Amino acid sequence: MKLGQRNAALAMLGLLSALVFIAPSVSNVFAWNACTLTLSPSTQSTTIPAGSTATLTYLLTYSDSSSYKATFNLAASVTPGSPSGTWTIVSVTPPNPVPSSPSDSISQTITVKVTAPSTPGSTTTLTLKAVDNYDSGSVCSTNTKLTAGAFPPPPTVPQFPLGFAVLMALAIPVMFVVKGKYAAQATR
């Protein structure tokens, strides 16, 4: 390798190493840190008893390393029930904007109350959307499929797990007594 080519190669390697070391500090200036919305905890039941109201909890997270601070407006919507039924959003808390004052680091719990139709098996898609108030192009959203479950038994109906066994334990001796009484009359 000639001396000129060697010097050019070393200069190029020096420039590349400078870029490698400078790039992490420069990239923060140009990085766009988007928000995220997740069902939290993710193990929440998305089956809601038919005709009842349930609360789903989400976590809105946002961080930005620049001096840019943000607040978000929340909106929730549901698709028409399939095969039938009307799903209703009762409330989304906390109220807009979230958080109440601008911040460059947000970790906010969001609750959505939803009422299921009285049609068991009805399904819908709940969409929760957070829109940045300072940059409407910055949007994060999540979709959750919800299902209306079967009707639970009314709370006033007693549940007797041993009911049939107790009924038979009482009925069999009564049957022997009644049978014996009528058997004696039939033989006369």
C-alpha positions as CSV (number, residue, x, y, z in Angstrom):
1,M,0.0,0.0,0.0
2,K,1.4,3.4,-1.0
3,L,1.9,6.1,1.6
4,G,-0.8,8.4,0.1
5,Q,-3.4,5.6,0.1
6,R,-2.4,4.7,3.6
7,N,-2.9,8.3,4.9
8,A,-6.2,8.5,3.1
9,A,-7.4,5.3,4.7
10,L,-6.3,6.4,8.1
11,A,-8.0,9.8,7.6
12,M,-11.2,8.0,6.6
13,L,-11.1,5.7,9.6
14,G,-10.5,8.7,11.9
15,L,-13.5,10.5,10.4
16,L,-15.7,7.3,10.8
17,S,-14.6,6.9,14.4
18,A,-15.4,10.5,15.1
19,L,-18.9,10.1,13.7
20,V,-19.4,6.9,15.7
21,F,-18.6,8.8,18.9
22,I,-20.5,12.0,18.0
23,A,-23.6,10.2,16.6
24,P,-25.2,9.2,20.0
25,S,-25.1,12.8,21.3
26,V,-26.4,14.2,18.0
27,S,-29.1,11.6,17.5
28,N,-30.9,12.7,20.7
29,V,-31.5,16.1,19.2
30,F,-33.1,14.6,16.1
31,A,-34.8,11.6,17.8
32,W,-38.6,11.6,18.0
33,N,-39.7,9.7,21.0
34,A,-43.3,8.5,20.4
35,C,-45.8,7.8,23.0
36,T,-47.2,4.3,23.8
37,L,-50.5,3.1,25.1
38,T,-50.7,-0.4,26.5
39,L,-53.3,-2.4,28.4
40,S,-51.8,-2.5,31.9
41,P,-51.8,-5.1,33.3
42,S,-52.1,-7.0,30.1
43,T,-53.9,-9.9,31.9
44,Q,-57.1,-7.9,32.3
45,S,-60.2,-9.7,31.2
46,T,-61.7,-8.3,28.0
47,T,-64.8,-10.4,28.5
48,I,-67.5,-8.2,30.1
49,P,-70.7,-9.8,31.5
50,A,-73.6,-8.9,29.2
51,G,-75.4,-5.8,30.3
52,S,-72.8,-4.7,32.8
53,T,-70.1,-2.0,33.0
54,A,-66.4,-2.8,33.4
55,T,-63.3,-0.6,33.8
56,L,-60.2,-1.2,31.7
57,T,-56.8,0.3,32.7
58,Y,-54.2,1.5,30.3
59,L,-50.8,3.1,30.7
60,L,-49.8,6.1,28.6
61,T,-46.0,6.6,28.5
62,Y,-44.1,9.3,26.7
63,S,-40.5,10.6,27.0
64,D,-38.5,13.1,25.1
65,S,-34.9,13.9,25.7
66,S,-35.2,17.4,24.2
67,S,-36.7,20.4,25.9
68,Y,-40.0,19.7,24.2
69,K,-42.8,19.1,26.7
70,A,-46.2,17.7,25.8
71,T,-49.8,17.1,27.0
72,F,-52.2,14.7,25.3
73,N,-55.9,14.7,24.5
74,L,-57.5,11.3,24.9
75,A,-60.4,9.9,22.9
76,A,-62.1,6.5,23.1
77,S,-64.4,4.9,20.5
78,V,-66.1,1.6,19.9
79,T,-67.2,-0.1,16.7
80,P,-70.8,-1.3,16.4
81,G,-71.4,-4.6,18.1
82,S,-71.1,-7.7,16.1
83,P,-73.4,-9.6,15.5
84,S,-75.5,-7.1,17.4
85,G,-75.7,-4.9,20.5
86,T,-74.7,-1.4,21.3
87,W,-71.5,-0.9,23.3
88,T,-71.2,2.4,25.2
89,I,-68.2,4.3,26.6
90,V,-69.2,5.6,30.0
91,S,-66.1,7.6,30.8
92,V,-62.4,8.2,30.2
93,T,-60.3,9.4,33.1
94,P,-58.4,11.6,33.9
95,P,-59.9,14.5,32.0
96,N,-58.1,16.1,29.1
97,P,-55.3,17.3,28.8
98,V,-53.1,14.4,30.2
99,P,-51.1,15.3,32.2
100,S,-52.6,18.5,33.4
101,S,-49.3,20.4,32.9
102,P,-46.8,19.9,30.0
103,S,-44.1,17.4,30.7
104,D,-41.2,15.7,28.8
105,S,-41.7,12.4,30.7
106,I,-45.2,11.0,31.2
107,S,-46.3,7.8,32.8
108,Q,-50.1,8.2,33.3
109,T,-52.7,5.6,34.2
110,I,-55.8,5.9,32.0
111,T,-59.2,4.2,32.9
112,V,-61.9,3.5,30.4
113,K,-65.4,2.4,31.6
114,V,-67.3,0.5,29.0
115,T,-70.9,-0.9,29.1
116,A,-71.5,-4.1,27.2
117,P,-74.8,-4.8,25.5
118,S,-77.3,-7.3,26.9
119,T,-76.5,-9.6,23.9
120,P,-74.1,-12.3,25.0
121,G,-71.4,-13.0,22.4
122,S,-71.4,-9.5,21.0
123,T,-67.9,-8.3,20.2
124,T,-66.5,-4.8,19.5
125,T,-63.1,-3.1,19.2
126,L,-62.3,-0.4,21.7
127,T,-59.9,2.2,20.3
128,L,-58.1,4.5,22.7
129,K,-56.2,7.3,21.1
130,A,-53.8,9.9,22.6
131,V,-53.0,13.0,20.4
132,D,-50.2,15.4,21.3
133,N,-51.6,18.9,21.8
134,Y,-48.5,20.6,20.4
135,D,-47.9,18.3,17.4
136,S,-51.2,16.7,16.2
137,G,-49.1,14.4,14.0
138,S,-47.8,12.6,17.1
139,V,-50.5,10.1,17.9
140,C,-50.4,6.8,19.7
141,S,-53.4,4.4,19.9
142,T,-54.3,0.9,20.9
143,N,-57.1,-1.4,19.9
144,T,-58.6,-3.9,22.3
145,K,-61.2,-6.6,21.3
146,L,-64.0,-6.8,23.8
147,T,-66.6,-9.6,24.2
148,A,-70.0,-9.6,26.0
149,G,-70.0,-12.8,28.1
150,A,-73.0,-14.8,29.3
151,F,-75.4,-13.5,31.8
152,P,-74.3,-14.1,35.4
153,P,-76.9,-15.5,37.7
154,P,-78.8,-12.8,39.6
155,P,-77.5,-12.2,43.1
156,T,-80.9,-13.0,44.6
157,V,-81.0,-16.6,43.2
158,P,-79.6,-19.0,45.9
159,Q,-76.9,-21.4,44.8
160,F,-77.2,-24.9,46.4
161,P,-74.2,-27.0,45.4
162,L,-75.5,-29.9,47.6
163,G,-79.2,-29.2,46.9
164,F,-79.9,-32.2,44.9
165,A,-78.1,-34.6,47.2
166,V,-79.9,-33.2,50.3
167,L,-83.3,-33.4,48.4
168,M,-82.7,-37.1,47.6
169,A,-81.5,-37.8,51.2
170,L,-84.8,-36.4,52.5
171,A,-87.1,-37.8,49.6
172,I,-86.0,-41.5,49.7
173,P,-87.1,-42.1,53.4
174,V,-90.3,-40.2,52.7
175,M,-91.0,-42.5,49.7
176,F,-90.5,-45.6,51.9
177,V,-92.9,-44.3,54.5
178,V,-95.5,-43.3,51.9
179,K,-95.1,-46.6,50.1
180,G,-95.4,-48.6,53.3
181,K,-98.6,-46.8,54.2
182,Y,-100.3,-47.3,50.9
183,A,-99.0,-50.9,50.5
184,A,-100.7,-51.8,53.8
185,Q,-104.0,-50.3,52.5
186,A,-103.8,-52.1,49.2
187,T,-103.4,-55.6,50.8
188,R,-106.6,-55.2,52.8
